[in-house]
Amino acid sequence: MTCLSAIREAYRYWHWLVALVLALLFIVLTPTGAIAEDYTKEALINVDFSGQDLRDSQFTKANLFHSNLSHTNLQGVSFFAANLEGANLEGADLRYATLDTARLTKANLTNAILEGAFAFNTKFDGALITGADFTDVDLREDAQRMLCEVASGRNPVTGRDTRDTLHCEDLAS
């Protein structure tokens, strides 16, 4: 092997190595969305989370009394046994969130998307639900009936009627 061919071979190896390192840096440093946070059992009273991407975060047993979660991406978030009393969830994306045993008393769910959320033992007393989308939400029948009494509007994102997503007509028969 001549000196020139050895230099060419080293250059090819070095070139490949640099390209690999740059590709790995690109993958690691490119933002891919939200980083799930763990707020379990935290006191988050009056905290402003509006407009944030909090996908897959944990708010299990957190106190979010009067917090602002409007227009927030909350897909897959766990609010298990959380206090969301008086919270602003207007326009929030709660698809596939866990809301079981959460308190959404007097919460603002105007135009929120709750599609596929698990909310079997959730308290919705006094919640504002105009335009909310409850498609495939697991609710107790008494909660469903209560929500149907105040349900109105159409969700601006999904185009679904709130009463239809709650299957209010099925309760009447």
JOBEL-V460852 format. One record per residue. N is the residue number from 1. SS is DSSP state (A for helix, B for strand, O for the rest). PHI is phi in whole degrees, 0 to 359 (* if undefined). PSI is psi as a letter, one per 40 degrees, with the letter a starting at -180 (NA if undefined). Layout:
n/ss/phi/psi
N/SS/PHI/PSI
N/SS/PHI/PSI
//
This chain:
n/ss/phi/psi
1/O/*/h
2/O/279/i
3/A/297/d
4/A/294/d
5/A/291/d
6/A/293/d
7/A/294/d
8/A/299/d
9/A/297/d
10/A/296/d
11/A/298/d
12/A/299/d
13/A/297/d
14/A/298/d
15/A/300/d
16/A/295/d
17/A/295/d
18/A/297/d
19/A/299/d
20/A/295/d
21/A/298/d
22/A/297/d
23/A/296/d
24/A/295/d
25/A/298/d
26/A/299/d
27/A/296/d
28/A/289/d
29/A/268/e
30/O/281/h
31/O/294/h
32/O/245/e
33/O/117/a
34/O/283/i
35/O/255/h
36/O/298/h
37/O/250/i
38/B/246/h
39/O/250/f
40/O/307/h
41/O/62/e
42/O/274/i
43/B/270/h
44/O/238/f
45/O/290/h
46/O/60/f
47/O/279/i
48/B/260/h
49/O/255/e
50/O/306/h
51/O/74/e
52/O/273/i
53/B/256/h
54/O/245/f
55/O/313/h
56/O/63/e
57/O/285/i
58/B/247/h
59/O/237/f
60/O/303/h
61/O/59/f
62/O/280/i
63/B/257/h
64/O/250/f
65/O/308/h
66/O/57/f
67/O/280/i
68/B/256/h
69/O/242/f
70/O/293/i
71/O/54/f
72/O/255/i
73/B/277/h
74/O/242/f
75/O/298/h
76/O/72/e
77/O/286/i
78/B/260/h
79/O/248/f
80/O/304/h
81/O/59/f
82/O/276/i
83/B/263/h
84/O/246/f
85/O/299/h
86/O/69/e
87/O/287/i
88/B/262/h
89/O/244/f
90/O/300/h
91/O/69/e
92/O/286/i
93/B/259/h
94/O/254/f
95/O/302/h
96/O/59/f
97/O/281/i
98/B/259/h
99/O/244/e
100/O/301/h
101/O/60/e
102/O/281/i
103/B/254/h
104/O/252/f
105/O/299/h
106/O/58/f
107/O/280/i
108/B/263/h
109/O/252/f
110/O/303/h
111/O/60/e
112/O/285/i
113/B/249/h
114/O/248/e
115/O/311/h
116/O/74/e
117/O/290/i
118/B/259/h
119/O/223/f
120/O/298/d
121/O/250/f
122/O/281/i
123/B/262/h
124/O/248/e
125/O/305/h
126/O/72/e
127/O/287/i
128/B/270/h
129/O/235/e
130/O/302/h
131/O/77/e
132/O/287/i
133/B/252/h
134/O/255/f
135/O/304/h
136/O/58/f
137/O/274/h
138/B/277/h
139/O/236/i
140/O/289/i
141/A/297/d
142/A/294/d
143/A/292/d
144/A/300/d
145/A/298/d
146/A/298/d
147/A/294/d
148/A/295/d
149/A/295/d
150/A/244/e
151/O/292/h
152/O/200/i
153/O/88/i
154/B/231/h
155/O/290/h
156/O/290/e
157/O/269/d
158/O/272/d
159/O/75/e
160/O/266/i
161/B/283/h
162/A/303/d
163/A/298/d
164/A/294/d
165/A/291/d
166/O/271/e
167/O/56/f
168/A/297/d
169/A/294/d
170/A/292/d
171/A/286/d
172/A/290/d
173/O/269/NA
//
